[in-house]
Amino acid sequence: MADSLRVLVVDDEPLARQRLLDLLAPEADITVVGTASTGREAVAALAEHAPDVVFLDVQMPGLTGLDVVREVGAANMPATVFVTAYDQHALEAFDVHALDYLLKPFEDDRFRETLRRVRDRVRLREVDGLRQKLLGLLGGAPPAPEAQPPAPKYLERLAVEMRGQIRVVPLTEVDFIQADGAYAEIHAGEDVHVVRERMQTLEERLDPALFMRIHRSTIVRLDRVAALLTAAGGDYAVRLHDGRRLKVSRSRRDDLARGLGMEV
């Protein structure tokens, strides 16, 4: 392979494409061989230019980034860096399979770190390993011998939007989650983040040893609970260590008590 890395940039947003191009422009060892604004264009550009590296947007209309990988075939893909807005499940999959990713909007330093990793892996001839991990991401092959451990069964973090930026919030920071229509409010200390996610989906993806649904509209982190309260009329609530109170459904009271290690 020549010293210069041949790069293809794929994103359906013109500003996002331009940002990547601007960040790549000062790099003396990078040659941008093409751009694409749709998944279909990406498939054609990959065949035409045979790049060493592709920065591939995940969320595109028509063919998504993962659809592009499926159509081209993981075995035929160059080293791939996914670019994505927040999507919890995709974020976990990319991380576990050691495929680097950029979470929009990303900082210049994060981009440079990604580029350094890609340079190292491509120049160390590790592209075959990257392709095996792409296959693993798509469920098309068993992990390569050097692959990372299996994907965790439960979420370890949430990607949330905060003041125009995307932030990854570790679940160790989350106190409780409340439903708000089609959205869920993530309460982490004094911060409240909003994600478009159903409570049922979140409940299934959270470790039941750490989180419990105590009401149709509330999930609480168990180690944040200071006391289980009985109110007048037989209603129940929990008091968190910071003093906040949350309603508990009567039907969920006994499960919660067991989760807290109390006798029922």
C-alpha positions as CSV (number, residue, x, y, z in Angstrom):
1,M,0.0,0.0,0.0
2,A,1.3,3.5,-0.8
3,D,2.3,5.8,2.1
4,S,-0.7,8.0,1.5
5,L,-4.0,6.7,2.9
6,R,-6.9,6.9,0.4
7,V,-10.0,8.1,2.2
8,L,-13.7,8.1,1.1
9,V,-16.2,10.4,3.0
10,V,-19.9,9.4,3.1
11,D,-22.5,11.5,4.8
12,D,-25.9,12.7,3.6
13,E,-25.5,16.1,5.4
14,P,-23.4,18.6,3.4
15,L,-22.1,20.4,6.5
16,A,-21.1,17.1,8.1
17,R,-19.2,16.0,4.9
18,Q,-17.5,19.4,4.8
19,R,-16.4,19.2,8.4
20,L,-14.8,15.8,7.8
21,L,-13.1,17.2,4.6
22,D,-11.8,20.2,6.5
23,L,-10.4,18.0,9.3
24,L,-8.7,15.7,6.7
25,A,-7.3,18.6,4.6
26,P,-4.2,19.4,6.7
27,E,-3.1,15.8,6.9
28,A,-0.2,15.3,4.6
29,D,-0.5,11.5,4.4
30,I,-4.3,11.6,3.5
31,T,-5.7,11.7,0.0
32,V,-9.5,12.1,-0.2
33,V,-10.4,10.0,-3.2
34,G,-14.1,10.9,-3.2
35,T,-17.3,11.7,-1.3
36,A,-20.8,10.4,-1.4
37,S,-24.1,11.7,-0.1
38,T,-26.2,8.5,-0.2
39,G,-25.7,4.9,0.6
40,R,-26.2,4.0,-3.1
41,E,-23.5,6.5,-4.1
42,A,-21.2,5.0,-1.4
43,V,-21.5,1.5,-2.8
44,A,-20.5,2.8,-6.3
45,A,-17.7,5.0,-4.8
46,L,-16.2,2.1,-2.8
47,A,-16.1,0.0,-6.0
48,E,-14.6,2.8,-8.1
49,H,-12.0,4.2,-5.7
50,A,-11.1,1.2,-3.5
51,P,-10.1,3.4,-0.6
52,D,-8.1,2.3,2.4
53,V,-10.5,4.0,4.8
54,V,-14.1,5.1,4.7
55,F,-15.8,7.5,7.1
56,L,-19.4,6.1,6.8
57,D,-22.5,7.8,8.1
58,V,-24.9,5.4,9.7
59,Q,-28.2,7.2,9.5
60,M,-28.9,7.9,5.8
61,P,-32.2,7.7,3.9
62,G,-32.5,4.7,1.7
63,L,-29.4,2.6,2.3
64,T,-28.0,3.2,5.8
65,G,-24.4,2.8,6.6
66,L,-24.9,-0.8,7.7
67,D,-26.9,-1.5,4.6
68,V,-23.8,-0.3,2.6
69,V,-21.6,-2.8,4.4
70,R,-24.1,-5.6,3.8
71,E,-24.4,-4.8,0.1
72,V,-20.6,-4.4,-0.5
73,G,-19.8,-7.3,1.8
74,A,-17.8,-7.0,5.0
75,A,-14.9,-8.9,3.4
76,N,-14.7,-6.2,0.7
77,M,-14.9,-3.2,3.0
78,P,-11.9,-1.0,3.8
79,A,-11.1,0.1,7.3
80,T,-14.5,1.6,8.4
81,V,-15.1,4.5,10.8
82,F,-18.8,4.9,11.5
83,V,-20.2,8.4,12.0
84,T,-23.4,8.6,13.8
85,A,-25.8,10.7,15.8
86,Y,-27.0,9.1,19.0
87,D,-28.3,5.6,18.8
88,Q,-27.8,3.6,22.0
89,H,-27.8,0.1,20.5
90,A,-25.5,1.0,17.6
91,L,-23.2,2.8,19.9
92,E,-22.8,-0.3,22.0
93,A,-22.3,-2.6,19.0
94,F,-19.6,-0.4,17.5
95,D,-17.7,-0.2,20.8
96,V,-17.8,-3.9,21.5
97,H,-16.7,-4.9,18.1
98,A,-13.8,-2.4,18.2
99,L,-15.0,-0.6,15.1
100,D,-14.1,3.0,15.7
101,Y,-16.9,5.5,15.5
102,L,-17.5,9.3,15.7
103,L,-20.5,10.4,17.7
104,K,-21.9,13.7,16.2
105,P,-21.1,16.4,17.0
106,F,-17.5,15.4,17.8
107,E,-14.5,17.4,18.9
108,D,-11.4,17.9,16.8
109,D,-9.3,15.9,19.3
110,R,-11.7,13.0,19.1
111,F,-11.3,13.0,15.3
112,R,-7.5,13.1,15.5
113,E,-7.5,10.2,18.0
114,T,-9.7,8.2,15.6
115,L,-7.5,9.0,12.7
116,R,-4.4,7.9,14.6
117,R,-6.0,4.5,15.4
118,V,-7.0,4.0,11.8
119,R,-3.5,4.9,10.5
120,D,-1.9,2.5,13.0
121,R,-4.3,-0.4,12.1
122,V,-4.1,0.0,8.4
123,R,-0.4,0.4,8.3
124,L,0.0,-2.7,10.5
125,R,-2.0,-4.6,8.0
126,E,-4.8,-5.2,10.4
127,V,-7.6,-4.6,7.9
128,D,-8.5,-8.3,7.8
129,G,-9.2,-8.2,11.5
130,L,-11.4,-5.1,11.0
131,R,-13.3,-7.0,8.4
132,Q,-13.9,-9.9,10.7
133,K,-15.3,-7.5,13.3
134,L,-17.6,-5.9,10.7
135,L,-18.9,-9.4,10.0
136,G,-19.4,-9.8,13.7
137,L,-21.3,-6.6,13.9
138,L,-23.6,-7.8,11.2
139,G,-24.0,-11.2,12.7
140,G,-22.5,-12.8,9.7
141,A,-19.6,-14.7,11.2
142,P,-18.2,-15.7,14.6
143,P,-15.8,-13.2,16.2
144,A,-12.2,-13.3,15.1
145,P,-9.8,-15.0,17.6
146,E,-8.6,-11.6,18.8
147,A,-12.0,-10.1,19.0
148,Q,-13.2,-8.3,22.1
149,P,-15.4,-10.0,24.8
150,P,-19.1,-10.6,23.9
151,A,-21.4,-7.6,24.0
152,P,-22.7,-6.9,27.4
153,K,-26.3,-8.0,27.9
154,Y,-27.3,-4.7,29.4
155,L,-26.7,-1.0,28.7
156,E,-23.7,0.6,30.4
157,R,-24.3,4.1,29.1
158,L,-26.8,6.3,27.3
159,A,-26.1,8.8,24.5
160,V,-28.2,11.9,25.2
161,E,-28.5,15.4,23.6
162,M,-27.4,18.3,25.9
163,R,-27.3,21.9,24.8
164,G,-26.8,21.1,21.1
165,Q,-24.2,18.4,21.8
166,I,-24.3,14.6,22.2
167,R,-23.0,13.4,25.6
168,V,-22.5,9.8,26.7
169,V,-23.9,9.4,30.2
170,P,-22.6,6.4,32.2
171,L,-25.5,4.6,33.9
172,T,-23.6,4.9,37.2
173,E,-24.6,8.6,37.1
174,V,-28.4,7.9,36.5
175,D,-30.7,8.2,39.5
176,F,-34.0,7.5,37.9
177,I,-35.9,7.6,34.5
178,Q,-39.4,8.9,34.0
179,A,-41.7,8.6,31.0
180,D,-42.7,11.8,29.1
181,G,-45.0,10.8,26.3
182,A,-42.9,9.2,23.5
183,Y,-39.7,10.3,25.3
184,A,-37.9,9.4,28.5
185,E,-36.4,11.8,30.9
186,I,-33.0,10.7,32.3
187,H,-32.4,12.2,35.7
188,A,-28.7,12.3,36.6
189,G,-28.0,14.4,39.7
190,E,-29.2,17.9,38.8
191,D,-29.2,17.2,35.0
192,V,-32.2,16.0,33.1
193,H,-31.7,14.6,29.6
194,V,-34.4,13.6,27.2
195,V,-34.1,10.6,24.8
196,R,-36.7,9.2,22.4
197,E,-37.1,5.8,23.9
198,R,-39.9,3.7,25.2
199,M,-39.9,2.8,28.9
200,Q,-40.4,-0.9,28.0
201,T,-37.4,-0.9,25.8
202,L,-35.2,0.8,28.4
203,E,-36.5,-1.6,31.1
204,E,-35.4,-4.6,29.0
205,R,-32.0,-3.1,28.4
206,L,-31.2,-2.2,32.0
207,D,-29.6,-4.6,34.5
208,P,-32.4,-5.6,36.8
209,A,-29.9,-6.0,39.6
210,L,-29.3,-2.2,39.4
211,F,-32.5,-0.8,38.0
212,M,-36.2,-1.6,38.7
213,R,-39.4,-0.3,37.2
214,I,-41.5,0.9,40.2
215,H,-44.3,2.5,38.3
216,R,-45.6,2.4,34.7
217,S,-43.8,5.8,34.2
218,T,-40.7,5.4,36.5
219,I,-37.5,3.3,36.6
220,V,-35.2,3.8,39.6
221,R,-31.6,2.9,40.3
222,L,-31.9,0.7,43.4
223,D,-28.8,2.0,45.2
224,R,-30.3,5.5,45.1
225,V,-33.2,4.4,47.2
226,A,-32.9,5.5,50.9
227,A,-36.4,4.3,52.1
228,L,-39.6,2.7,51.0
229,L,-42.5,4.7,52.3
230,T,-46.2,3.9,53.0
231,A,-48.5,6.9,52.6
232,A,-52.0,7.5,53.9
233,G,-54.5,5.4,52.0
234,G,-52.1,2.6,51.3
235,D,-50.1,4.4,48.6
236,Y,-46.4,3.7,48.3
237,A,-43.3,5.8,47.5
238,V,-39.6,5.7,47.7
239,R,-37.3,8.5,49.1
240,L,-34.0,8.8,47.3
241,H,-30.8,9.7,49.2
242,D,-31.1,13.3,47.8
243,G,-34.6,13.6,49.3
244,R,-36.6,13.3,46.1
245,R,-39.7,11.1,46.3
246,L,-41.1,8.8,43.6
247,K,-44.4,7.0,43.5
248,V,-44.5,3.2,43.6
249,S,-47.3,1.1,42.1
250,R,-49.0,-1.2,44.6
251,S,-48.5,-4.1,42.2
252,R,-44.7,-3.4,42.2
253,R,-44.2,-2.8,45.9
254,D,-43.3,-6.4,46.9
255,D,-40.8,-6.8,44.0
256,L,-39.2,-3.5,44.9
257,A,-38.9,-4.6,48.6
258,R,-37.2,-7.8,47.5
259,G,-34.9,-5.9,45.2
260,L,-33.9,-3.7,48.2
261,G,-33.2,-6.8,50.3
262,M,-36.3,-6.4,52.5
263,E,-38.5,-9.1,53.8
264,V,-42.0,-9.2,52.2
